[in-house]
Amino acid sequence: MIEILNEPMYDIFMSKCADAKKSIKLCAPFVKSDIVENILDSKGSKARLSLVTNVNLMSFCKKSSDLEALDKLLNADNRVYTYSRLHAKYYIFDDKYAIITSANLTSSGLKKNYEYGVVLSNLDKVRTIVSDYRNLCHDDLTGKITRQHIQKIQDILDTLPPVPKYEVPDIELDTSENDDYIFDDGPEIIRKNLAG
């Protein structure tokens, strides 16, 4: 079965975390500490948790991701992996349900932004996703993060100057429909002008 997710998915996501008895597998390039706390608070005590993310200094400098989030996961005896080319966002619960989505593990992604995704419960499809997740964890380009790595990254971050914040002016957008910007002459004129 496939369920469409076209509204903020925080409640559904946390419900799946709470219902998980054995495992939660997370894959997202951006991870924030408040969401990790919520996951750890809501998940069953026996559910093993692992995360594949993109450990990137610039993401931590810009506060797109929180190093503290990874530290919290490791302190709770969970596994954290890094894959530098990660863009995928998917989450697997007890190898029975999977969420594939555009949402990162951030408050904006799960609670505020317009994101889109699906919840899958078809076991054949979920098994394929689980297999892909395991392959990603064991890929030659994937590294396992330890608490020592977290400390080294924090030491580097402590030496960097803060990223400057810029004020962005409010811009009034014209949301009125303007047909002058809509092409409606049909494909023939395009073909005619593109023909060599």
C-alpha positions as a Python dict, from the first residue, in 0.01 Angstrom:
ca = {
    (1, 'M'): (0, 0, 0),
    (2, 'I'): (112, 357, -72),
    (3, 'E'): (-1, 661, 125),
    (4, 'I'): (73, 1006, -17),
    (5, 'L'): (233, 1260, 219),
    (6, 'N'): (152, 1611, 97),
    (7, 'E'): (122, 1788, 433),
    (8, 'P'): (373, 1824, 715),
    (9, 'M'): (459, 1468, 813),
    (10, 'Y'): (591, 1518, 1167),
    (11, 'D'): (303, 1336, 1338),
    (12, 'I'): (312, 1039, 1101),
    (13, 'F'): (691, 1018, 1126),
    (14, 'M'): (691, 1028, 1507),
    (15, 'S'): (408, 775, 1521),
    (16, 'K'): (617, 533, 1312),
    (17, 'C'): (914, 596, 1545),
    (18, 'A'): (699, 524, 1852),
    (19, 'D'): (555, 207, 1696),
    (20, 'A'): (894, 65, 1593),
    (21, 'K'): (985, -236, 1807),
    (22, 'K'): (1311, -349, 1646),
    (23, 'S'): (1472, -89, 1423),
    (24, 'I'): (1461, 260, 1280),
    (25, 'K'): (1683, 334, 982),
    (26, 'L'): (1719, 701, 890),
    (27, 'C'): (1874, 856, 581),
    (28, 'A'): (1891, 1235, 545),
    (29, 'P'): (2166, 1484, 467),
    (30, 'F'): (2048, 1742, 724),
    (31, 'V'): (1972, 1652, 1086),
    (32, 'K'): (1880, 1884, 1372),
    (33, 'S'): (1917, 1817, 1742),
    (34, 'D'): (1555, 1888, 1841),
    (35, 'I'): (1426, 1625, 1597),
    (36, 'V'): (1681, 1368, 1719),
    (37, 'E'): (1568, 1434, 2078),
    (38, 'N'): (1206, 1379, 1974),
    (39, 'I'): (1297, 1055, 1796),
    (40, 'L'): (1494, 925, 2095),
    (41, 'D'): (1212, 1020, 2333),
    (42, 'S'): (940, 858, 2125),
    (43, 'K'): (1105, 538, 2004),
    (44, 'G'): (1069, 210, 2187),
    (45, 'S'): (1359, 128, 2418),
    (46, 'K'): (1455, -186, 2222),
    (47, 'A'): (1442, -30, 1876),
    (48, 'R'): (1792, 0, 1730),
    (49, 'L'): (1853, 323, 1543),
    (50, 'S'): (2096, 403, 1265),
    (51, 'L'): (2146, 716, 1056),
    (52, 'V'): (2316, 783, 724),
    (53, 'T'): (2382, 1154, 681),
    (54, 'N'): (2632, 1392, 523),
    (55, 'V'): (2888, 1504, 781),
    (56, 'N'): (2993, 1836, 632),
    (57, 'L'): (3170, 2119, 816),
    (58, 'M'): (2988, 2389, 620),
    (59, 'S'): (2650, 2240, 714),
    (60, 'F'): (2746, 2263, 1081),
    (61, 'C'): (2884, 2617, 1040),
    (62, 'K'): (2565, 2734, 870),
    (63, 'K'): (2350, 2548, 1126),
    (64, 'S'): (2184, 2341, 851),
    (65, 'S'): (2276, 2037, 1060),
    (66, 'D'): (2369, 2002, 1426),
    (67, 'L'): (2680, 1814, 1533),
    (68, 'E'): (2506, 1777, 1869),
    (69, 'A'): (2237, 1567, 1697),
    (70, 'L'): (2495, 1311, 1589),
    (71, 'D'): (2656, 1316, 1933),
    (72, 'K'): (2318, 1244, 2096),
    (73, 'L'): (2264, 946, 1868),
    (74, 'L'): (2608, 805, 1943),
    (75, 'N'): (2568, 863, 2318),
    (76, 'A'): (2251, 651, 2303),
    (77, 'D'): (2447, 362, 2141),
    (78, 'N'): (2317, 418, 1788),
    (79, 'R'): (2510, 402, 1463),
    (80, 'V'): (2590, 706, 1249),
    (81, 'Y'): (2734, 691, 899),
    (82, 'T'): (2842, 963, 658),
    (83, 'Y'): (2809, 966, 282),
    (84, 'S'): (2931, 1288, 122),
    (85, 'R'): (2710, 1274, -189),
    (86, 'L'): (2389, 1203, 2),
    (87, 'H'): (2075, 1378, -115),
    (88, 'A'): (1817, 1103, -48),
    (89, 'K'): (1571, 1125, 239),
    (90, 'Y'): (1407, 802, 347),
    (91, 'Y'): (1317, 637, 674),
    (92, 'I'): (1251, 269, 750),
    (93, 'F'): (1064, 132, 1051),
    (94, 'D'): (1097, -234, 1161),
    (95, 'D'): (1174, -320, 798),
    (96, 'K'): (795, -310, 743),
    (97, 'Y'): (727, 54, 659),
    (98, 'A'): (927, 309, 466),
    (99, 'I'): (882, 680, 414),
    (100, 'I'): (1043, 827, 103),
    (101, 'T'): (1020, 1204, 112),
    (102, 'S'): (1177, 1536, 30),
    (103, 'A'): (1186, 1618, 406),
    (104, 'N'): (1511, 1628, 601),
    (105, 'L'): (1526, 1553, 973),
    (106, 'T'): (1469, 1917, 1065),
    (107, 'S'): (1175, 2106, 1211),
    (108, 'S'): (1137, 2291, 882),
    (109, 'G'): (1135, 1967, 685),
    (110, 'L'): (898, 1775, 910),
    (111, 'K'): (673, 2055, 1040),
    (112, 'K'): (679, 2368, 820),
    (113, 'N'): (795, 2328, 460),
    (114, 'Y'): (585, 2201, 175),
    (115, 'E'): (740, 1859, 132),
    (116, 'Y'): (614, 1559, -60),
    (117, 'G'): (653, 1188, -10),
    (118, 'V'): (501, 846, 33),
    (119, 'V'): (461, 586, 306),
    (120, 'L'): (511, 234, 175),
    (121, 'S'): (396, -84, 346),
    (122, 'N'): (443, -325, 54),
    (123, 'L'): (695, -572, 199),
    (124, 'D'): (867, -642, -133),
    (125, 'K'): (926, -271, -191),
    (126, 'V'): (1033, -213, 170),
    (127, 'R'): (1278, -506, 150),
    (128, 'T'): (1436, -343, -155),
    (129, 'I'): (1469, -14, 34),
    (130, 'V'): (1621, -197, 334),
    (131, 'S'): (1871, -367, 102),
    (132, 'D'): (1961, -32, -55),
    (133, 'Y'): (2008, 118, 293),
    (134, 'R'): (2240, -166, 398),
    (135, 'N'): (2437, -132, 75),
    (136, 'L'): (2473, 240, 139),
    (137, 'C'): (2599, 175, 493),
    (138, 'H'): (2866, -60, 354),
    (139, 'D'): (2957, 142, 46),
    (140, 'D'): (3326, 219, -4),
    (141, 'L'): (3244, 591, 10),
    (142, 'T'): (3054, 560, 340),
    (143, 'G'): (3230, 619, 670),
    (144, 'K'): (3125, 520, 1020),
    (145, 'I'): (3121, 814, 1261),
    (146, 'T'): (3250, 772, 1616),
    (147, 'R'): (3250, 999, 1920),
    (148, 'Q'): (3618, 1069, 1847),
    (149, 'H'): (3520, 1203, 1505),
    (150, 'I'): (3256, 1423, 1665),
    (151, 'Q'): (3516, 1566, 1906),
    (152, 'K'): (3763, 1635, 1624),
    (153, 'I'): (3493, 1808, 1419),
    (154, 'Q'): (3391, 2016, 1722),
    (155, 'D'): (3755, 2114, 1778),
    (156, 'I'): (3774, 2238, 1418),
    (157, 'L'): (3443, 2424, 1446),
    (158, 'D'): (3564, 2594, 1764),
    (159, 'T'): (3854, 2750, 1571),
    (160, 'L'): (3638, 2894, 1294),
    (161, 'P'): (3493, 3246, 1303),
    (162, 'P'): (3115, 3262, 1313),
    (163, 'V'): (2935, 3271, 981),
    (164, 'P'): (2803, 3627, 930),
    (165, 'K'): (2429, 3674, 925),
    (166, 'Y'): (2284, 3896, 658),
    (167, 'E'): (1956, 4078, 678),
    (168, 'V'): (1736, 3989, 384),
    (169, 'P'): (1492, 4265, 288),
    (170, 'D'): (1123, 4187, 271),
    (171, 'I'): (1016, 4165, -89),
    (172, 'E'): (658, 4213, -193),
    (173, 'L'): (567, 3947, -446),
    (174, 'D'): (314, 3996, -721),
    (175, 'T'): (92, 3690, -693),
    (176, 'S'): (-166, 3807, -943),
    (177, 'E'): (-221, 3598, -1252),
    (178, 'N'): (-57, 3757, -1552),
    (179, 'D'): (-132, 3580, -1877),
    (180, 'D'): (143, 3773, -2058),
    (181, 'Y'): (396, 3529, -1912),
    (182, 'I'): (212, 3215, -2018),
    (183, 'F'): (311, 3060, -2351),
    (184, 'D'): (3, 2934, -2530),
    (185, 'D'): (95, 2943, -2900),
    (186, 'G'): (128, 2565, -2919),
    (187, 'P'): (415, 2334, -3011),
    (188, 'E'): (413, 2406, -3387),
    (189, 'I'): (578, 2747, -3349),
    (190, 'I'): (851, 2588, -3135),
    (191, 'R'): (915, 2315, -3391),
    (192, 'K'): (924, 2572, -3673),
    (193, 'N'): (1177, 2793, -3492),
    (194, 'L'): (1397, 2504, -3382),
    (195, 'A'): (1407, 2333, -3720),
    (196, 'G'): (1748, 2375, -3883),
}
